[in-house]
Amino acid sequence: MKILIIGNGQLGSCAYKILSEKKDKYEIKISGIEGDFDFKYDLINGNLEKVLGDYLPEVIILTAAYTHVDGCEEKPNLSFAINVKGTENIVKFCKTHQVKLIFFSTDYIFDGNHGPYSEDDSPNPLNVYGQHKLNAEKIIKENLKNYLILRIAWLADIKYDNMNFVARLLEKLKNRESLKIVDDQYGNPTLTRNVVENIEVFLDQNLSGTYHISGTEMINRFAYARKIAEIFGYDPNLILKAKSNDFKTAAKRPLYGGMNTAKAKKIPGIKLLNVEEMVYKMKDDIAF
Ligand SMILES: NC(=O)c1ccc[n+]([C@@H]2O[C@H](COP(=O)([O-])OP(=O)(O)OC[C@H]3O[C@@H](n4cnc5c(N)ncnc54)[C@H](OP(=O)(O)O)[C@@H]3O)[C@@H](O)[C@H]2O)c1
């Protein structure tokens, strides 16, 4: 299967590392803005047809996005250009060439008044990032039949990058720095490699539609951080409780957000993780 991964961030680089090892199953190419990629492609002004030339993938895994939630609030035009128009350009390409599109969305499309949310719940985004991801979902649904919208949350996986929440938290705990973490924002922590493993299951069964494939457990950020500290053997008392109002951020965050994963769990082969399973998988990888 010929797969093009667009974007080399947390999810894109993890997907590339895992899937490109399966040479008997996949032929993987990846694009990024600048650097040593198969293709150089900018979602804002790139012409994908021109960039790809003769190469035609069967599946596009679109991981590139403007993911800085406060940045999207401060620069809504940039967010629109990347997250909405950028996605629309890929949708047009997929429609013309009958390519399956895998797109990643977020629980930030919901207002967080009473999570966890299922795929059938009505979105009501509180911030620009959530609104633009929702706009992109709508464009995909209106134009394509062969698509997957996979909603995820709180991605982390220290085996694959050191930019994520868990990696940064562990660095601080190792240095015995204390830190304040909010206990009023809930979400479903998701192991990045688990998303990739589940993408394979969706591809194997040629499924389409919208699915929540985050971790199974809704937890607040403070409790999540404490659990990480405990499992990795650091002092959990370094983590101090805070409220969202203690921090001034440009974008409002949904508080009681989170996702109900029941629909995805019914698919044979799909394996979603609770918080302990996820954190132990990361601990097993790393010898501290
Ligand atoms: N991380 C999460 O917790 C989370 C939660 C819910 C949904 N998602 C969604 O999951 C997907 C993957 O997220 P992620 O965590 O892997 O994001 P990420 O680490 O921020 O990676 C995003 C990538 O997109 C690239 N990018 C930004 N603007 C671009 C443009 N104009 N053209 C081409 N590439 C561009 C970035 O490049 P530079 O690094 O060079 O800027 C970066 O490599 C995104 O759609 C995100 O919205 C993520």
The ligand as an SDF file (V2000), in Angstrom:
LIG
                    3D

 48 52  0  0  0  0  0  0  0  0999 V2000
   -0.8640   16.5180   19.9940 N   0  0  0  0  0  0  0  0  0  0  0  0
   -2.0830   16.3280   20.4790 C   0  0  0  0  0  0  0  0  0  0  0  0
   -2.2690   16.1360   21.6790 O   0  0  0  0  0  0  0  0  0  0  0  0
   -3.2680   16.3400   19.5390 C   0  0  0  0  0  0  0  0  0  0  0  0
   -4.5550   16.2620   20.1040 C   0  0  0  0  0  0  0  0  0  0  0  0
   -5.6510   16.2470   19.2410 C   0  0  0  0  0  0  0  0  0  0  0  0
   -5.4670   16.3150   17.8770 C   0  0  0  0  0  0  0  0  0  0  0  0
   -4.2140   16.4120   17.3610 N   0  0  0  0  0  0  0  0  0  0  0  0
   -4.0710   16.4990   15.9110 C   0  0  0  0  0  0  0  0  0  0  0  0
   -3.2230   15.4520   15.4810 O   0  0  0  0  0  0  0  0  0  0  0  0
   -2.4380   15.8770   14.3650 C   0  0  0  0  0  0  0  0  0  0  0  0
   -0.9730   15.6350   14.6660 C   0  0  0  0  0  0  0  0  0  0  0  0
   -0.6270   16.3810   15.8340 O   0  0  0  0  0  0  0  0  0  0  0  0
    0.8700   16.4520   16.3480 P   0  0  0  0  0  0  0  0  0  0  0  0
    0.8320   16.4690   17.8240 O   0  0  0  0  0  0  0  0  0  0  0  0
    1.7310   15.4490   15.6440 O   0  0  0  0  0  0  0  0  0  0  0  0
    1.2730   17.9140   15.8770 O   0  0  0  0  0  0  0  0  0  0  0  0
    2.7210   18.5800   15.8600 P   0  0  0  0  0  0  0  0  0  0  0  0
    3.6890   17.7610   16.6210 O   0  0  0  0  0  0  0  0  0  0  0  0
    2.5170   20.0150   16.2210 O   0  0  0  0  0  0  0  0  0  0  0  0
    3.1040   18.4690   14.3250 O   0  0  0  0  0  0  0  0  0  0  0  0
    2.4660   19.2280   13.3660 C   0  0  0  0  0  0  0  0  0  0  0  0
    3.3770   19.3050   12.1660 C   0  0  0  0  0  0  0  0  0  0  0  0
    2.7230   20.1350   11.1980 O   0  0  0  0  0  0  0  0  0  0  0  0
    3.7230   20.9120   10.5970 C   0  0  0  0  0  0  0  0  0  0  0  0
    3.1700   22.1050    9.9820 N   0  0  0  0  0  0  0  0  0  0  0  0
    2.7310   23.2260   10.5810 C   0  0  0  0  0  0  0  0  0  0  0  0
    2.3450   24.1250    9.6480 N   0  0  0  0  0  0  0  0  0  0  0  0
    2.5300   23.5290    8.4480 C   0  0  0  0  0  0  0  0  0  0  0  0
    2.3220   23.9300    7.1140 C   0  0  0  0  0  0  0  0  0  0  0  0
    1.8720   25.1550    6.7970 N   0  0  0  0  0  0  0  0  0  0  0  0
    2.6260   23.0740    6.1220 N   0  0  0  0  0  0  0  0  0  0  0  0
    3.1210   21.8430    6.3920 C   0  0  0  0  0  0  0  0  0  0  0  0
    3.3640   21.4150    7.6350 N   0  0  0  0  0  0  0  0  0  0  0  0
    3.0620   22.2550    8.6490 C   0  0  0  0  0  0  0  0  0  0  0  0
    4.6750   21.2520   11.7250 C   0  0  0  0  0  0  0  0  0  0  0  0
    5.8910   21.6370   11.1950 O   0  0  0  0  0  0  0  0  0  0  0  0
    6.9070   22.5490   12.0790 P   0  0  0  0  0  0  0  0  0  0  0  0
    7.2630   21.7180   13.2540 O   0  0  0  0  0  0  0  0  0  0  0  0
    7.9950   22.8110   11.1410 O   0  0  0  0  0  0  0  0  0  0  0  0
    6.0970   23.7540   12.4640 O   0  0  0  0  0  0  0  0  0  0  0  0
    4.7390   19.9370   12.4670 C   0  0  0  0  0  0  0  0  0  0  0  0
    5.7450   19.1160   11.9350 O   0  0  0  0  0  0  0  0  0  0  0  0
   -2.8240   17.3330   14.1380 C   0  0  0  0  0  0  0  0  0  0  0  0
   -3.8200   17.3930   13.1610 O   0  0  0  0  0  0  0  0  0  0  0  0
   -3.4000   17.7800   15.4580 C   0  0  0  0  0  0  0  0  0  0  0  0
   -4.3300   18.8300   15.3040 O   0  0  0  0  0  0  0  0  0  0  0  0
   -3.1180   16.4090   18.1610 C   0  0  0  0  0  0  0  0  0  0  0  0
  1  2  1  0
  2  3  2  0
  2  4  1  0
  4  5  1  0
  4 48  2  0
  5  6  2  0
  6  7  1  0
  7  8  2  0
  8  9  1  0
  8 48  1  0
  9 10  1  0
  9 46  1  0
 10 11  1  0
 11 12  1  0
 11 44  1  0
 12 13  1  0
 13 14  1  0
 14 15  2  0
 14 16  1  0
 14 17  1  0
 17 18  1  0
 18 19  2  0
 18 20  1  0
 18 21  1  0
 21 22  1  0
 22 23  1  0
 23 24  1  0
 23 42  1  0
 24 25  1  0
 25 26  1  0
 25 36  1  0
 26 27  1  0
 26 35  1  0
 27 28  2  0
 28 29  1  0
 29 30  1  0
 29 35  2  0
 30 31  1  0
 30 32  2  0
 32 33  1  0
 33 34  2  0
 34 35  1  0
 36 37  1  0
 36 42  1  0
 37 38  1  0
 38 39  2  0
 38 40  1  0
 38 41  1  0
 42 43  1  0
 44 45  1  0
 44 46  1  0
 46 47  1  0
M  CHG  2   8   1  16  -1
M  END
$$$$
